[in-house]
Amino acid sequence: MSRKYKSVKYIIISFAFFTAATAFHHGWANYHQDREMDYTGIILSNDIGNPHTYIDFKIISDDEIEVTEWEVVLAPLTRMRNRGMTDDSMLAVGDTVRVVGYPHRTIENEMRAERIIIGDVTIELR
């Protein structure tokens, strides 16, 4: 096989790999963007980092009868810091936060956050 064809082959393979990785990483189509949710609750755990930050979040209904837990996918840490998260302690376990986001289409109790409100700070994640 000539050098020219090897180069084309590697370009095609690289493009396919990059496209697949991007589709998996940025699979926002997997979330119901027409079903906005807005909940206030307590952070049960956090995983602060890249490529995304995650929190496990407990929502208690107004009558405190129904308790629901969600895994919330937040933005990458650098984006969150650029948009108002001054340090990791803002997502401390036990703190109360408000999350506005969209539920996953197939994974029960997972949501992608559009914004998170921590005290008086609103962090836009998109």
Residue pairs with C-beta under 8 A, 6 or more apart in sequence:
1 9
25 51
28 112
30 104
30 105
30 106
30 107
31 101
31 102
31 103
31 104
31 105
31 111
31 112
32 102
32 103
32 104
32 105
33 102
35 102
35 103
36 100
36 101
36 102
36 114
37 99
37 100
37 101
37 102
37 103
37 111
38 98
38 99
38 100
39 57
39 59
39 70
39 98
39 99
40 59
40 96
40 97
40 98
40 99
41 57
41 58
41 59
41 60
41 70
41 96
41 97
41 99
42 57
42 58
42 60
42 94
42 95
42 96
43 55
43 56
43 57
43 91
43 92
43 93
43 94
43 95
43 96
43 97
44 55
44 56
44 57
44 58
44 69
44 93
45 55
45 56
45 93
46 53
46 54
46 55
46 56
46 88
46 91
46 92
46 93
47 53
47 54
47 55
48 77
48 88
48 91
49 77
50 76
50 77
50 78
51 76
52 73
52 74
52 75
52 76
53 74
53 75
53 76
53 77
53 80
53 91
54 71
54 72
54 73
54 74
55 71
55 72
55 74
55 91
55 97
56 69
56 70
56 71
56 72
57 69
57 70
57 71
57 72
57 97
57 99
58 67
58 68
58 69
59 67
59 68
59 69
59 70
60 66
60 67
61 67
61 68
68 109
69 109
70 99
70 109
70 110
70 111
71 109
71 110
71 111
72 99
72 101
72 110
72 111
72 112
72 113
72 116
73 110
73 111
73 112
73 113
74 80
74 113
74 116
74 125
75 83
75 113
75 123
75 125
75 126
79 125
80 123
80 125
83 123
83 124
83 125
84 121
84 122
84 123
85 91
85 118
85 121
85 123
90 118
90 119
90 121
91 97
91 118
95 118
97 116
97 117
97 118
98 116
98 117
99 111
99 113
99 115
99 116
99 117
100 113
100 114
100 115
100 116
100 117
101 111
101 112
101 113
101 114
101 115
102 111
102 112
102 114
103 110
103 111
104 110
104 111
104 112
113 125
114 124
114 125
114 126
115 122
115 123
115 124
115 125
116 122
116 123
116 125
117 123
